[in-house]
Amino acid sequence: MSLTEAPTIDAARDAGWVPACTLGELEPLWGEAVLLPDGRQCALFLLPDGRLFATDNQDPLTGAMVMSRGLVGTRTAGGEPRPTIASPLHKDVFDLATGRCFTDGSRRLPVWRTRVEDGVVLVSPQPALVAASHGTSDPEGRAAIAALVAAVGEGCTPEVAAAFVDVQQPSVLATTGRLPGAAIIVPLLLSAGYHVHVDLAEAAQAHRDAGHEAAVAEPLGPDPRIAAVLARRLREAGATPADRVVLAAAGSTDGGAVAACHNAAALLARELGAPVTIGFVSAARPSVADAVRQARAAAAPRQRVVVASYLLAPGYFQGVLRDGALAAGADIVSSPLLGAPGPADVTPAELVDIVRERYAAALSSRIR
């Protein structure tokens, strides 16, 4: 397949989008390699039903610029057919929409976004996923967040980069500043408070000011899947259906963040099929200690009070939460969502899925 040069027309009106070719130059089921103005190559694939896909032209295993010569096909995944491209060199098969490799999960084929304007095909690399967490000096907490970021990046199409709003480096601004293109910042936070509305919003604006697309995704919580992990952590700690449950959250001065924590308590109550009250480590009321004392006062004789830690990872707040809850009379305090005792389920698949879904939602709704 010959290498097509991108048309030299002013078709890309949005930052990051470049013209690749005219739609009429594409033939269904045959790949077309395109040399872009910055020297990169992408491979375009038009399907008979009109769907258009773009990937890197570089084979992930060998580095050869050959993907446009691959064989277009389909594979069934999740009960539905997925469009695929097979490498012409070693027959690894990749999902054209996501870049996931069906034959070797450690590989991925970077995919590009496409759109057509006035008969011209425009392409843009997938925005990087900037996984922004609070940061901690606790080694166990650092390892837990690093494991989550690594799990999100495994077999994932976009570049995944870790960033921190406090304590650790690199900062979100430093991370986005090194990115050559669009970025979606996914808060590894359980609710949208100051860090989301101010720190991450400012980082996204700075990236836009530098001429790139940027967006901030929704935080991880509240979400029914997080409630399922919370229930699992309680069971791992020894809780039973007969116990009274207090959900302990970090707390915030942001009213919306506090309301989101109350929603998380409601989701946990639904998951457990039992009432759940809430307490906060700081900034909001009631405190964890007060919530535990109130639960103890309302408990039946010999009924235990257990505390579900609504924190993402081990660290300072987990220690304050645990010590305060036990001092107030709690019988059990669960581990945070990440970093459970023992080798199993340290990085719950539910959290990995949520991070990826937050990215995908921001990509579809805020970045074209």
DRENMIBA-393614 format. One record per residue (C-alpha): residue number from 1; residue in one letter; x, y, z. Coordinates in nm, 2 decimals, always signed. Example, Ala and Ser with C-alpha at 12.3 -4.5 7.8 and 13.67 -1.06 7.14 Angstrom:
 votor mivo     xx     yy     zz
     1    a  +1.23  -0.45  +0.78
     2    s  +1.37  -0.11  +0.71
END
This chain:
 votor mivo     xx     yy     zz
     1    m  +0.00  +0.00  +0.00
     2    s  +0.15  +0.34  -0.10
     3    l  +0.19  +0.61  +0.16
     4    t  -0.06  +0.89  +0.12
     5    e  +0.04  +1.24  +0.21
     6    a  -0.21  +1.44  +0.42
     7    p  -0.39  +1.71  +0.22
     8    t  -0.24  +2.06  +0.27
     9    i  -0.57  +2.23  +0.34
    10    d  -0.70  +2.42  +0.64
    11    a  -0.95  +2.16  +0.75
    12    a  -0.84  +2.12  +1.11
    13    r  -1.00  +2.40  +1.30
    14    d  -0.96  +2.24  +1.64
    15    a  -0.63  +2.20  +1.83
    16    g  -0.48  +1.85  +1.78
    17    w  -0.69  +1.76  +1.47
    18    v  -0.50  +1.73  +1.13
    19    p  -0.63  +1.64  +0.79
    20    a  -0.53  +1.29  +0.68
    21    c  -0.69  +1.23  +0.33
    22    t  -1.01  +1.27  +0.15
    23    l  -1.29  +1.01  +0.22
    24    g  -1.29  +0.93  -0.15
    25    e  -0.94  +0.80  -0.13
    26    l  -1.04  +0.52  +0.11
    27    e  -1.16  +0.18  -0.01
    28    p  -1.37  -0.04  +0.23
    29    l  -1.17  -0.31  +0.40
    30    w  -0.84  -0.19  +0.27
    31    g  -0.60  +0.00  +0.49
    32    e  -0.44  +0.33  +0.38
    33    a  -0.11  +0.46  +0.54
    34    v  -0.10  +0.83  +0.58
    35    l  +0.20  +1.05  +0.64
    36    l  +0.10  +1.34  +0.86
    37    p  +0.27  +1.69  +0.84
    38    d  +0.46  +1.62  +1.17
    39    g  +0.62  +1.30  +1.02
    40    r  +0.40  +1.05  +1.21
    41    q  +0.21  +0.78  +1.02
    42    c  -0.14  +0.65  +1.09
    43    a  -0.34  +0.38  +0.92
    44    l  -0.70  +0.44  +0.82
    45    f  -0.96  +0.17  +0.78
    46    l  -1.30  +0.22  +0.62
    47    l  -1.56  -0.05  +0.69
    48    p  -1.84  -0.14  +0.44
    49    d  -2.10  +0.01  +0.69
    50    g  -1.92  +0.34  +0.68
    51    r  -1.74  +0.32  +1.01
    52    l  -1.40  +0.48  +1.00
    53    f  -1.10  +0.38  +1.23
    54    a  -0.75  +0.50  +1.26
    55    t  -0.45  +0.34  +1.43
    56    d  -0.07  +0.39  +1.45
    57    n  +0.08  +0.25  +1.13
    58    q  +0.37  +0.11  +1.34
    59    d  +0.35  -0.25  +1.44
    60    p  +0.37  -0.26  +1.83
    61    l  +0.60  -0.57  +1.83
    62    t  +0.85  -0.50  +1.55
    63    g  +0.83  -0.12  +1.50
    64    a  +0.77  -0.17  +1.13
    65    m  +0.53  +0.07  +0.95
    66    v  +0.30  -0.20  +0.82
    67    m  -0.03  -0.20  +1.00
    68    s  -0.21  -0.05  +0.70
    69    r  -0.14  -0.38  +0.52
    70    g  -0.30  -0.59  +0.79
    71    l  -0.61  -0.80  +0.75
    72    v  -0.94  -0.64  +0.86
    73    g  -1.18  -0.88  +1.04
    74    t  -1.40  -0.93  +1.35
    75    r  -1.38  -1.10  +1.68
    76    t  -1.65  -1.15  +1.94
    77    a  -1.59  -0.99  +2.28
    78    g  -1.85  -0.94  +2.55
    79    g  -2.11  -1.10  +2.33
    80    e  -2.07  -0.86  +2.04
    81    p  -1.86  -0.85  +1.72
    82    r  -1.56  -0.61  +1.74
    83    p  -1.38  -0.48  +1.43
    84    t  -1.02  -0.59  +1.42
    85    i  -0.69  -0.56  +1.24
    86    a  -0.43  -0.84  +1.23
    87    s  -0.06  -0.75  +1.20
    88    p  +0.07  -0.87  +0.86
    89    l  +0.40  -0.97  +1.03
    90    h  +0.31  -1.19  +1.33
    91    k  -0.07  -1.21  +1.32
    92    d  -0.14  -1.04  +1.65
    93    v  -0.51  -0.92  +1.64
    94    f  -0.61  -0.58  +1.77
    95    d  -0.95  -0.42  +1.83
    96    l  -0.97  -0.13  +1.59
    97    a  -1.18  +0.08  +1.83
    98    t  -0.98  +0.04  +2.15
    99    g  -0.64  -0.09  +2.04
   100    r  -0.67  -0.39  +2.28
   101    c  -0.47  -0.69  +2.16
   102    f  -0.68  -1.01  +2.16
   103    t  -0.38  -1.24  +2.12
   104    d  -0.14  -1.09  +2.37
   105    g  -0.28  -0.87  +2.65
   106    s  +0.05  -0.70  +2.72
   107    r  +0.04  -0.53  +2.38
   108    r  -0.17  -0.25  +2.25
   109    l  -0.20  -0.06  +1.93
   110    p  -0.25  +0.31  +1.97
   111    v  -0.57  +0.43  +1.81
   112    w  -0.66  +0.77  +1.68
   113    r  -0.99  +0.96  +1.68
   114    t  -1.15  +1.03  +1.34
   115    r  -1.41  +1.26  +1.20
   116    v  -1.51  +1.38  +0.85
   117    e  -1.56  +1.74  +0.75
   118    d  -1.65  +1.85  +0.39
   119    g  -1.52  +1.51  +0.26
   120    v  -1.19  +1.54  +0.44
   121    v  -1.09  +1.28  +0.71
   122    l  -0.94  +1.44  +1.02
   123    v  -0.74  +1.25  +1.27
   124    s  -0.61  +1.31  +1.62
   125    p  -0.42  +1.09  +1.87
   126    q  -0.62  +0.97  +2.17
   127    p  -0.58  +1.21  +2.46
   128    a  -0.35  +1.09  +2.74
   129    l  -0.51  +0.97  +3.06
   130    v  -0.37  +1.17  +3.35
   131    a  -0.45  +0.97  +3.67
   132    a  -0.44  +1.24  +3.94
   133    s  -0.44  +1.14  +4.30
   134    h  -0.39  +1.33  +4.62
   135    g  -0.04  +1.20  +4.70
   136    t  +0.09  +1.05  +5.02
   137    s  +0.42  +1.00  +5.21
   138    d  +0.30  +0.66  +5.32
   139    p  +0.50  +0.39  +5.13
   140    e  +0.20  +0.15  +5.13
   141    g  -0.03  +0.41  +5.00
   142    r  +0.21  +0.51  +4.73
   143    a  +0.24  +0.15  +4.62
   144    a  -0.13  +0.10  +4.62
   145    i  -0.19  +0.41  +4.39
   146    a  +0.10  +0.31  +4.16
   147    a  -0.06  -0.04  +4.13
   148    l  -0.39  +0.11  +4.04
   149    v  -0.24  +0.34  +3.77
   150    a  -0.04  +0.04  +3.63
   151    a  -0.35  -0.17  +3.62
   152    v  -0.54  +0.11  +3.43
   153    g  -0.26  +0.13  +3.18
   154    e  -0.23  -0.24  +3.11
   155    g  -0.36  -0.31  +2.77
   156    c  -0.51  +0.05  +2.76
   157    t  -0.51  +0.25  +2.44
   158    p  -0.41  +0.60  +2.56
   159    e  -0.09  +0.69  +2.73
   160    v  -0.15  +0.67  +3.11
   161    a  +0.05  +0.90  +3.33
   162    a  +0.04  +0.94  +3.71
   163    a  +0.02  +1.29  +3.87
   164    f  -0.04  +1.43  +4.22
   165    v  -0.21  +1.74  +4.37
   166    d  +0.00  +1.73  +4.69
   167    v  +0.29  +1.56  +4.87
   168    q  +0.42  +1.36  +4.57
   169    q  +0.57  +1.45  +4.23
   170    p  +0.52  +1.50  +3.95
   171    s  +0.24  +1.76  +3.99
   172    v  -0.05  +1.76  +3.76
   173    l  +0.08  +2.07  +3.59
   174    a  +0.42  +1.91  +3.53
   175    t  +0.26  +1.60  +3.39
   176    t  +0.03  +1.78  +3.15
   177    g  +0.31  +2.02  +3.05
   178    r  +0.52  +1.74  +2.90
   179    l  +0.23  +1.60  +2.70
   180    p  +0.24  +1.69  +2.33
   181    g  -0.13  +1.66  +2.27
   182    a  -0.47  +1.64  +2.43
   183    a  -0.52  +1.52  +2.79
   184    i  -0.81  +1.40  +3.01
   185    i  -0.74  +1.43  +3.38
   186    v  -0.92  +1.15  +3.58
   187    p  -0.93  +1.23  +3.95
   188    l  -0.84  +0.93  +4.16
   189    l  -1.06  +1.08  +4.42
   190    l  -1.39  +0.96  +4.57
   191    s  -1.57  +1.30  +4.54
   192    a  -1.54  +1.63  +4.37
   193    g  -1.41  +1.89  +4.61
   194    y  -1.15  +2.16  +4.60
   195    h  -0.89  +1.95  +4.42
   196    v  -1.12  +1.87  +4.14
   197    h  -1.29  +2.22  +4.11
   198    v  -0.97  +2.42  +4.15
   199    d  -0.64  +2.23  +4.12
   200    l  -0.74  +2.00  +3.84
   201    a  -0.95  +2.26  +3.66
   202    e  -0.66  +2.50  +3.66
   203    a  -0.43  +2.23  +3.52
   204    a  -0.67  +2.16  +3.24
   205    q  -0.71  +2.53  +3.16
   206    a  -0.33  +2.57  +3.15
   207    h  -0.31  +2.28  +2.90
   208    r  -0.58  +2.45  +2.68
   209    d  -0.39  +2.78  +2.70
   210    a  -0.08  +2.59  +2.56
   211    g  -0.29  +2.50  +2.26
   212    h  -0.41  +2.15  +2.35
   213    e  -0.75  +1.99  +2.42
   214    a  -0.80  +1.91  +2.79
   215    a  -1.08  +1.80  +3.02
   216    v  -1.14  +1.69  +3.38
   217    a  -1.34  +1.37  +3.42
   218    e  -1.58  +1.29  +3.70
   219    p  -1.43  +1.16  +4.03
   220    l  -1.45  +0.78  +4.10
   221    g  -1.74  +0.80  +4.35
   222    p  -2.01  +0.76  +4.43
   223    d  -2.06  +0.44  +4.24
   224    p  -2.24  +0.11  +4.31
   225    r  -1.93  -0.08  +4.22
   226    i  -1.74  +0.11  +4.50
   227    a  -2.01  +0.01  +4.74
   228    a  -1.95  -0.36  +4.64
   229    v  -1.58  -0.32  +4.72
   230    l  -1.67  -0.15  +5.05
   231    a  -1.89  -0.44  +5.14
   232    r  -1.61  -0.68  +5.05
   233    r  -1.36  -0.50  +5.27
   234    l  -1.60  -0.52  +5.56
   235    r  -1.64  -0.89  +5.52
   236    e  -1.26  -0.93  +5.49
   237    a  -1.23  -0.75  +5.83
   238    g  -1.47  -0.99  +5.99
   239    a  -1.80  -0.80  +5.97
   240    t  -2.13  -0.98  +5.96
   241    p  -2.49  -0.88  +5.85
   242    a  -2.58  -0.84  +6.22
   243    d  -2.34  -0.55  +6.27
   244    r  -2.42  -0.18  +6.27
   245    v  -2.23  +0.00  +6.00
   246    v  -2.07  +0.35  +5.99
   247    l  -1.92  +0.47  +5.66
   248    a  -1.62  +0.69  +5.74
   249    a  -1.52  +0.95  +5.48
   250    a  -1.23  +1.20  +5.46
   251    g  -1.46  +1.50  +5.47
   252    s  -1.47  +1.83  +5.28
   253    t  -1.58  +2.19  +5.31
   254    d  -1.74  +2.15  +4.96
   255    g  -2.12  +2.08  +5.00
   256    g  -2.13  +1.88  +4.69
   257    a  -1.85  +1.65  +4.80
   258    v  -2.03  +1.60  +5.14
   259    a  -2.35  +1.52  +4.96
   260    a  -2.17  +1.27  +4.74
   261    c  -2.04  +1.09  +5.05
   262    h  -2.40  +1.06  +5.18
   263    n  -2.49  +0.91  +4.84
   264    a  -2.21  +0.66  +4.89
   265    a  -2.35  +0.57  +5.23
   266    a  -2.69  +0.51  +5.06
   267    l  -2.53  +0.29  +4.80
   268    l  -2.35  +0.09  +5.06
   269    a  -2.68  +0.05  +5.26
   270    r  -2.84  -0.09  +4.94
   271    e  -2.55  -0.33  +4.89
   272    l  -2.56  -0.46  +5.24
   273    g  -2.94  -0.45  +5.28
   274    a  -2.90  -0.27  +5.61
   275    p  -2.89  +0.09  +5.74
   276    v  -2.56  +0.28  +5.71
   277    t  -2.47  +0.60  +5.89
   278    i  -2.19  +0.83  +5.80
   279    g  -1.90  +1.01  +5.98
   280    f  -1.62  +1.23  +5.86
   281    v  -1.25  +1.25  +5.95
   282    s  -1.24  +1.62  +5.91
   283    a  -1.42  +1.93  +5.78
   284    a  -1.77  +1.79  +5.79
   285    r  -2.00  +1.66  +6.06
   286    p  -2.07  +1.43  +6.23
   287    s  -1.71  +1.33  +6.31
   288    v  -1.62  +0.96  +6.28
   289    a  -1.60  +0.94  +6.66
   290    d  -1.94  +1.10  +6.71
   291    a  -2.10  +0.87  +6.44
   292    v  -1.95  +0.56  +6.61
   293    r  -2.08  +0.68  +6.95
   294    q  -2.43  +0.74  +6.81
   295    a  -2.43  +0.40  +6.64
   296    r  -2.32  +0.24  +6.97
   297    a  -2.60  +0.42  +7.16
   298    a  -2.85  +0.29  +6.90
   299    a  -2.72  -0.07  +6.89
   300    a  -2.89  -0.36  +7.04
   301    p  -2.72  -0.54  +7.33
   302    r  -2.40  -0.72  +7.22
   303    q  -2.44  -0.58  +6.86
   304    r  -2.11  -0.47  +6.72
   305    v  -2.03  -0.14  +6.55
   306    v  -1.82  -0.17  +6.24
   307    v  -1.66  +0.11  +6.03
   308    a  -1.62  +0.10  +5.65
   309    s  -1.33  +0.31  +5.54
   310    y  -1.43  +0.53  +5.25
   311    l  -1.07  +0.61  +5.16
   312    l  -0.89  +0.51  +4.85
   313    a  -0.55  +0.40  +4.99
   314    p  -0.35  +0.36  +5.31
   315    g  -0.20  +0.67  +5.45
   316    y  -0.23  +0.94  +5.72
   317    f  -0.61  +0.97  +5.70
   318    q  -0.66  +0.59  +5.73
   319    g  -0.45  +0.60  +6.05
   320    v  -0.65  +0.89  +6.20
   321    l  -0.98  +0.72  +6.09
   322    r  -0.89  +0.39  +6.25
   323    d  -0.75  +0.53  +6.57
   324    g  -1.05  +0.77  +6.62
   325    a  -1.31  +0.50  +6.55
   326    l  -1.15  +0.24  +6.78
   327    a  -1.11  +0.50  +7.06
   328    a  -1.48  +0.58  +7.02
   329    g  -1.58  +0.22  +7.06
   330    a  -1.59  +0.07  +6.71
   331    d  -1.53  -0.31  +6.71
   332    i  -1.39  -0.33  +6.35
   333    v  -1.24  -0.08  +6.10
   334    s  -1.21  -0.21  +5.74
   335    s  -0.91  -0.14  +5.51
   336    p  -0.93  +0.13  +5.24
   337    l  -1.05  +0.04  +4.89
   338    l  -0.69  -0.02  +4.77
   339    g  -0.43  -0.23  +4.95
   340    a  -0.63  -0.49  +5.13
   341    p  -0.45  -0.74  +5.35
   342    g  -0.31  -1.04  +5.17
   343    p  -0.22  -1.08  +4.80
   344    a  -0.57  -1.11  +4.66
   345    d  -0.78  -0.82  +4.54
   346    v  -0.53  -0.55  +4.63
   347    t  -0.63  -0.35  +4.32
   348    p  -1.01  -0.42  +4.27
   349    a  -1.11  -0.47  +3.90
   350    e  -1.41  -0.25  +3.98
   351    l  -1.18  +0.06  +4.04
   352    v  -0.98  -0.01  +3.72
   353    d  -1.31  -0.02  +3.52
   354    i  -1.44  +0.30  +3.68
   355    v  -1.12  +0.49  +3.60
   356    r  -1.14  +0.38  +3.24
   357    e  -1.51  +0.46  +3.21
   358    r  -1.46  +0.81  +3.36
   359    y  -1.20  +0.87  +3.09
   360    a  -1.42  +0.74  +2.81
   361    a  -1.72  +0.95  +2.93
   362    a  -1.51  +1.27  +2.93
   363    l  -1.37  +1.18  +2.59
   364    s  -1.71  +1.14  +2.44
   365    s  -1.88  +1.44  +2.60
   366    r  -1.61  +1.70  +2.64
   367    i  -1.34  +1.64  +2.38
   368    r  -1.45  +1.56  +2.02
END
